[in-house]
Amino acid sequence: MAKATYREIAGCGITYRILLVACAILILAGLGAALYMRAQGHHVSGMNNQIVWGMPHVVAVFLIVAASGALNVASIASVFGRALYKPLARLSGLLALALLVGGLWDLVLDLGRPGHLLAAVLYPNFRSIFAWNIYLYTGFLVIVGFYLWFMMERRLNRYTPPAGFVAFLWRLVLTTGTGSIFGFLAARSAYDSAVLAPLFIVMSFALGLAVFTLVLIGAFRGTARPLGAHILGRLQTLLVIFVASVLYFVAVYHLTNLYRAGDRGIESFVLVRGGIFTGLFWGVQVVVGGVVPLVLLLGRRAHTSAHKVARTLTMAAAAVVAGGLAQLYVLIIGGQSYPLQMFPGMIVTSRFYDGVVHHYDPRWPETVLALSGPAVAALIVLIAVRLLPFLPTSLADEVTRSPGEGASSPPASTVAPA
């Protein structure tokens, strides 16, 4: 495999400027929506006393989970010694940082009074998983920041493997902590499960790789850099494994709940009679986010053209992203919509919504604030690749293929704009 060279993108074309302006508008709109909700009260968002985590939390958790998974490509290179992925490591680390910052943007602004976050830092309650996650997120930013520095500074390259190992372990802990936010909440029938921690780890692999793939293909097409079928084929194989793993753990999670008599109510709600949540679960999470990517990727294994592989991989990755958002919506919003079981096995009636399925209709402030998080992540990536050499100049087959692979690999082919 040839040694990779990196270079920042040159010039500021019309597409680049449009993306910058679009991200800036969304960020300002999201900030305005947060200020509006703070001034008017969170009732204007569509949330209520029963559903206190809305669309910003769905998107924020998606971004945080994807941030952990986006670093997986760099981990494969540094921790597991796979040289093929080394040219992708810088972009992997950058995307991990950007996604986490975007997710924290949504979380902090959705608190209502973001200044209170300082109190949680100065006076932590370590019996709460929420307090632990504050340090997990900030630690991730610091560790990945040093990891990127060691990768990009030639004099410090020898420290890259140990830094990558620490980052790999930390991101596993971070994703476990994010899943445990729900797994430790015994009051909600949909959340109280130890399976959620490993499920979130596997979800991070699939969602992070899907987002990374979309950014990689978009960046190389937009900058006219060669992208070969060899590296795309490897990413395709990884995505198949991760998507299949997510489907497996989702099945384990629901079968575990069905086995426990006390959780059969929430399972019936999600799987059969949950209305929009049942439709999102089967139609988007399972079919679009799981079955469709597997059919696309496994049904096109014979393609050797990088253009066809890139097109198929883009469609599959986009489907995985849609399925991941639906999965988190069903878990977070659906889990709050199902009534609390204050006294399991007993019939309780009162004026305080006992036994009532709660409704949530996100209004424009919620939606705008939620979209501003991905805009923050996109803006960070756009500025970073313009100023610093995060992108390799070429990932053509002749660059990424090892000498011994030439005889058995498909013919060289690259993706580049016409």
MARTORSE-199830 format. One record per residue (C-alpha): residue in one letter; chain; residue number from 0; x, y, z. Coordinates in steps of 0.2 Angstrom, whole numbers, plus 5000, padded with zeros to 4 digits. Layout:
// residues N
   residuo   cadena   num     xx     yy     zz
         A        A   NUM      X      Y      Z
...
***
This chain:
// residues 418
   residuo   cadena   num     xx     yy     zz
         M        A     0   5000   5000   5000
         A        A     1   5007   5017   4995
         K        A     2   5010   5030   5008
         A        A     3   4995   5042   5009
         T        A     4   4997   5061   5007
         Y        A     5   4985   5073   5014
         R        A     6   4980   5091   5008
         E        A     7   4966   5103   5013
         I        A     8   4953   5107   5000
         A        A     9   4957   5121   4988
         G        A    10   4946   5136   4984
         C        A    11   4929   5139   4989
         G        A    12   4917   5134   4976
         I        A    13   4898   5138   4975
         T        A    14   4893   5121   4983
         Y        A    15   4905   5124   4997
         R        A    16   4898   5141   5000
         I        A    17   4880   5136   4999
         L        A    18   4884   5122   5012
         L        A    19   4892   5135   5024
         V        A    20   4878   5147   5022
         A        A    21   4865   5134   5025
         C        A    22   4874   5127   5041
         A        A    23   4875   5145   5047
         I        A    24   4857   5149   5044
         L        A    25   4852   5133   5053
         I        A    26   4863   5136   5068
         L        A    27   4857   5154   5070
         A        A    28   4839   5147   5069
         G        A    29   4842   5134   5082
         L        A    30   4849   5147   5093
         G        A    31   4834   5158   5091
         A        A    32   4823   5144   5094
         A        A    33   4831   5140   5110
         L        A    34   4830   5158   5116
         Y        A    35   4812   5158   5111
         M        A    36   4808   5142   5121
         R        A    37   4817   5149   5136
         A        A    38   4807   5166   5135
         Q        A    39   4790   5158   5132
         G        A    40   4792   5142   5141
         H        A    41   4794   5124   5135
         H        A    42   4776   5122   5132
         V        A    43   4779   5130   5115
         S        A    44   4790   5116   5110
         G        A    45   4777   5102   5110
         M        A    46   4784   5094   5126
         N        A    47   4774   5092   5142
         N        A    48   4776   5085   5159
         Q        A    49   4774   5067   5153
         I        A    50   4786   5069   5138
         V        A    51   4801   5079   5143
         W        A    52   4814   5073   5130
         G        A    53   4809   5078   5113
         M        A    54   4816   5079   5095
         P        A    55   4832   5088   5101
         H        A    56   4836   5073   5112
         V        A    57   4833   5061   5099
         V        A    58   4845   5070   5087
         A        A    59   4857   5073   5100
         V        A    60   4858   5055   5106
         F        A    61   4860   5050   5088
         L        A    62   4874   5062   5085
         I        A    63   4883   5056   5101
         V        A    64   4881   5038   5097
         A        A    65   4887   5041   5079
         A        A    66   4902   5051   5086
         S        A    67   4908   5035   5095
         G        A    68   4905   5024   5080
         A        A    69   4914   5037   5068
         L        A    70   4930   5034   5077
         N        A    71   4929   5016   5074
         V        A    72   4938   5018   5057
         A        A    73   4953   5026   5065
         S        A    74   4953   5013   5079
         I        A    75   4954   4999   5066
         A        A    76   4969   5007   5059
         S        A    77   4978   5012   5075
         V        A    78   4972   4998   5087
         F        A    79   4970   4983   5076
         G        A    80   4984   4988   5064
         R        A    81   4975   4988   5048
         A        A    82   4985   4999   5036
         L        A    83   4971   5000   5023
         Y        A    84   4961   5011   5035
         K        A    85   4975   5023   5040
         P        A    86   4972   5036   5027
         L        A    87   4954   5037   5034
         A        A    88   4960   5040   5052
         R        A    89   4961   5059   5052
         L        A    90   4944   5061   5044
         S        A    91   4937   5048   5056
         G        A    92   4944   5058   5072
         L        A    93   4938   5074   5065
         L        A    94   4920   5068   5062
         A        A    95   4919   5060   5079
         L        A    96   4923   5077   5087
         A        A    97   4911   5086   5076
         L        A    98   4897   5074   5079
         L        A    99   4899   5075   5098
         V        A   100   4900   5094   5098
         G        A   101   4884   5094   5087
         G        A   102   4875   5082   5099
         L        A   103   4880   5092   5115
         W        A   104   4874   5108   5106
         D        A   105   4857   5101   5105
         L        A   106   4857   5094   5123
         V        A   107   4863   5110   5131
         L        A   108   4852   5121   5122
         D        A   109   4837   5110   5126
         L        A   110   4840   5111   5144
         G        A   111   4830   5127   5145
         R        A   112   4843   5136   5156
         P        A   113   4860   5130   5150
         G        A   114   4869   5140   5163
         H        A   115   4864   5126   5176
         L        A   116   4875   5114   5167
         L        A   117   4890   5122   5177
         A        A   118   4881   5117   5193
         A        A   119   4881   5099   5188
         V        A   120   4900   5100   5184
         L        A   121   4904   5109   5200
         Y        A   122   4893   5099   5212
         P        A   123   4892   5082   5203
         N        A   124   4880   5068   5209
         F        A   125   4890   5052   5205
         R        A   126   4875   5042   5209
         S        A   127   4867   5048   5193
         I        A   128   4872   5042   5176
         F        A   129   4869   5059   5169
         A        A   130   4883   5066   5180
         W        A   131   4895   5053   5174
         N        A   132   4891   5057   5156
         I        A   133   4897   5075   5158
         Y        A   134   4914   5069   5161
         L        A   135   4913   5055   5148
         Y        A   136   4909   5068   5134
         T        A   137   4922   5080   5139
         G        A   138   4935   5066   5141
         F        A   139   4931   5060   5124
         L        A   140   4934   5078   5116
         V        A   141   4951   5079   5125
         I        A   142   4957   5061   5121
         V        A   143   4952   5062   5103
         G        A   144   4959   5079   5101
         F        A   145   4976   5073   5107
         Y        A   146   4974   5057   5096
         L        A   147   4972   5069   5080
         W        A   148   4987   5079   5086
         F        A   149   4998   5064   5087
         M        A   150   4992   5058   5070
         M        A   151   4995   5074   5061
         E        A   152   5011   5079   5069
         R        A   153   5025   5069   5061
         R        A   154   5036   5070   5077
         L        A   155   5022   5063   5088
         N        A   156   5017   5049   5076
         R        A   157   5025   5036   5088
         Y        A   158   5012   5040   5101
         T        A   159   4997   5037   5089
         P        A   160   4994   5018   5094
         P        A   161   4993   5021   5113
         A        A   162   4982   5036   5110
         G        A   163   4971   5026   5098
         F        A   164   4970   5012   5111
         V        A   165   4964   5024   5125
         A        A   166   4952   5033   5113
         F        A   167   4945   5015   5108
         L        A   168   4942   5011   5126
         W        A   169   4935   5028   5131
         R        A   170   4922   5028   5117
         L        A   171   4916   5010   5122
         V        A   172   4914   5017   5140
         L        A   173   4905   5033   5133
         T        A   174   4893   5023   5122
         T        A   175   4890   5011   5137
         G        A   176   4886   5027   5148
         T        A   177   4874   5034   5135
         G        A   178   4865   5017   5134
         S        A   179   4864   5016   5153
         I        A   180   4855   5033   5154
         F        A   181   4840   5023   5148
         G        A   182   4845   5006   5155
         F        A   183   4846   5012   5173
         L        A   184   4829   5021   5172
         A        A   185   4819   5008   5181
         A        A   186   4803   5019   5181
         R        A   187   4800   5017   5162
         S        A   188   4796   5000   5156
         A        A   189   4804   5003   5139
         Y        A   190   4821   5008   5147
         D        A   191   4824   4996   5161
         S        A   192   4835   4983   5153
         A        A   193   4854   4979   5153
         V        A   194   4853   4974   5135
         L        A   195   4853   4993   5130
         A        A   196   4871   4996   5134
         P        A   197   4878   4983   5122
         L        A   198   4864   4988   5110
         F        A   199   4870   5006   5110
         I        A   200   4888   5000   5107
         V        A   201   4883   4990   5091
         M        A   202   4871   5005   5086
         S        A   203   4886   5016   5087
         F        A   204   4896   5005   5075
         A        A   205   4883   5005   5062
         L        A   206   4877   5023   5063
         G        A   207   4895   5030   5064
         L        A   208   4901   5020   5049
         A        A   209   4885   5026   5039
         V        A   210   4888   5044   5043
         F        A   211   4907   5042   5040
         T        A   212   4903   5034   5023
         L        A   213   4892   5048   5017
         V        A   214   4904   5061   5022
         L        A   215   4919   5052   5014
         I        A   216   4910   5049   4997
         G        A   217   4903   5067   4997
         A        A   218   4920   5075   5001
         F        A   219   4929   5065   4988
         R        A   220   4916   5068   4975
         G        A   221   4915   5087   4979
         T        A   222   4934   5089   4978
         A        A   223   4937   5078   4963
         R        A   224   4948   5066   4973
         P        A   225   4950   5047   4967
         L        A   226   4940   5035   4977
         G        A   227   4943   5017   4973
         A        A   228   4932   5002   4973
         H        A   229   4944   4992   4985
         I        A   230   4942   5004   5000
         L        A   231   4923   5006   4997
         G        A   232   4921   4987   4996
         R        A   233   4929   4985   5014
         L        A   234   4918   4999   5021
         Q        A   235   4903   4989   5013
         T        A   236   4908   4973   5021
         L        A   237   4909   4982   5038
         L        A   238   4892   4990   5036
         V        A   239   4884   4973   5033
         I        A   240   4892   4966   5048
         F        A   241   4886   4981   5059
         V        A   242   4869   4982   5052
         A        A   243   4866   4963   5055
         S        A   244   4873   4965   5073
         V        A   245   4860   4979   5076
         L        A   246   4846   4968   5070
         Y        A   247   4852   4954   5081
         F        A   248   4853   4964   5097
         V        A   249   4836   4973   5094
         A        A   250   4829   4955   5093
         V        A   251   4837   4950   5109
         Y        A   252   4831   4966   5117
         H        A   253   4813   4963   5113
         L        A   254   4813   4945   5116
         T        A   255   4820   4948   5133
         N        A   256   4806   4960   5137
         L        A   257   4793   4948   5130
         Y        A   258   4800   4934   5142
         R        A   259   4797   4945   5157
         A        A   260   4779   4946   5161
         G        A   261   4780   4964   5168
         D        A   262   4786   4971   5151
         R        A   263   4774   4963   5139
         G        A   264   4763   4978   5140
         I        A   265   4776   4989   5133
         E        A   266   4781   4976   5120
         S        A   267   4763   4975   5114
         F        A   268   4763   4994   5113
         V        A   269   4778   4995   5102
         L        A   270   4776   4980   5091
         V        A   271   4757   4979   5088
         R        A   272   4746   4994   5095
         G        A   273   4758   5009   5096
         G        A   274   4752   5018   5081
         I        A   275   4766   5029   5074
         F        A   276   4778   5020   5085
         T        A   277   4774   5003   5078
         G        A   278   4774   5010   5061
         L        A   279   4791   5018   5064
         F        A   280   4798   5002   5072
         W        A   281   4793   4990   5058
         G        A   282   4793   5001   5043
         V        A   283   4808   5012   5046
         Q        A   284   4819   5004   5059
         V        A   285   4818   4986   5054
         V        A   286   4814   4987   5035
         V        A   287   4822   5003   5030
         G        A   288   4836   5003   5042
         G        A   289   4840   4985   5043
         V        A   290   4833   4974   5029
         V        A   291   4835   4987   5014
         P        A   292   4854   4990   5018
         L        A   293   4857   4971   5019
         V        A   294   4848   4968   5002
         L        A   295   4857   4982   4994
         L        A   296   4874   4978   5000
         L        A   297   4873   4959   4999
         G        A   298   4864   4960   4982
         R        A   299   4878   4970   4974
         R        A   300   4893   4961   4979
         A        A   301   4898   4957   4961
         H        A   302   4900   4975   4956
         T        A   303   4918   4980   4952
         S        A   304   4914   4998   4946
         A        A   305   4918   5011   4960
         H        A   306   4904   5021   4954
         K        A   307   4891   5008   4956
         V        A   308   4898   5003   4973
         A        A   309   4898   5021   4979
         R        A   310   4880   5023   4973
         T        A   311   4874   5007   4982
         L        A   312   4884   5011   4998
         T        A   313   4877   5029   4998
         M        A   314   4859   5023   4997
         A        A   315   4863   5009   5011
         A        A   316   4871   5022   5022
         A        A   317   4857   5034   5021
         A        A   318   4844   5020   5025
         V        A   319   4854   5016   5040
         V        A   320   4854   5034   5046
         A        A   321   4835   5034   5043
         G        A   322   4833   5018   5053
         G        A   323   4844   5024   5067
         L        A   324   4834   5040   5069
         A        A   325   4818   5030   5069
         Q        A   326   4825   5018   5082
         L        A   327   4829   5032   5094
         Y        A   328   4813   5040   5091
         V        A   329   4803   5024   5096
         L        A   330   4815   5021   5111
         I        A   331   4815   5039   5118
         I        A   332   4798   5046   5113
         G        A   333   4789   5030   5113
         G        A   334   4796   5025   5130
         Q        A   335   4789   5041   5137
         S        A   336   4773   5039   5129
         Y        A   337   4769   5023   5137
         P        A   338   4761   5026   5154
         L        A   339   4771   5023   5170
         Q        A   340   4768   5007   5179
         M        A   341   4767   5014   5197
         F        A   342   4760   4998   5204
         P        A   343   4763   4984   5193
         G        A   344   4749   4971   5192
         M        A   345   4737   4983   5199
         I        A   346   4724   4994   5191
         V        A   347   4726   5012   5196
         T        A   348   4714   5026   5191
         S        A   349   4716   5045   5195
         R        A   350   4717   5062   5187
         F        A   351   4735   5061   5184
         Y        A   352   4736   5052   5167
         D        A   353   4737   5034   5175
         G        A   354   4736   5022   5161
         V        A   355   4735   5035   5148
         V        A   356   4746   5035   5132
         H        A   357   4754   5052   5131
         H        A   358   4755   5061   5114
         Y        A   359   4769   5072   5108
         D        A   360   4768   5084   5093
         P        A   361   4785   5092   5090
         R        A   362   4782   5110   5085
         W        A   363   4794   5121   5075
         P        A   364   4806   5127   5089
         E        A   365   4809   5108   5093
         T        A   366   4812   5104   5075
         V        A   367   4823   5119   5071
         L        A   368   4834   5116   5087
         A        A   369   4836   5098   5083
         L        A   370   4842   5102   5065
         S        A   371   4854   5114   5071
         G        A   372   4865   5100   5080
         P        A   373   4869   5092   5063
         A        A   374   4872   5109   5056
         V        A   375   4885   5112   5069
         A        A   376   4894   5096   5066
         A        A   377   4894   5099   5047
         L        A   378   4901   5117   5049
         I        A   379   4915   5110   5059
         V        A   380   4919   5097   5046
         L        A   381   4918   5110   5032
         I        A   382   4929   5123   5040
         A        A   383   4942   5110   5046
         V        A   384   4945   5101   5029
         R        A   385   4947   5118   5021
         L        A   386   4960   5124   5034
         L        A   387   4969   5108   5038
         P        A   388   4975   5092   5029
         F        A   389   4962   5080   5035
         L        A   390   4958   5072   5018
         P        A   391   4970   5061   5008
         T        A   392   4973   5066   4990
         S        A   393   4969   5049   4983
         L        A   394   4961   5033   4988
         A        A   395   4962   5025   4971
         D        A   396   4964   5006   4971
         E        A   397   4982   5007   4966
         V        A   398   4985   5017   4982
         T        A   399   4975   5007   4994
         R        A   400   4979   4990   4988
         S        A   401   4994   4980   4995
         P        A   402   5006   4972   4982
         G        A   403   4999   4955   4986
         E        A   404   4981   4959   4983
         G        A   405   4983   4964   4964
         A        A   406   4980   4947   4957
         S        A   407   4964   4943   4966
         S        A   408   4956   4960   4968
         P        A   409   4944   4968   4955
         P        A   410   4951   4979   4942
         A        A   411   4956   4997   4947
         S        A   412   4941   5009   4947
         T        A   413   4939   5026   4955
         V        A   414   4925   5038   4959
         A        A   415   4927   5056   4953
         P        A   416   4916   5069   4947
         A        A   417   4913   5069   4928
***
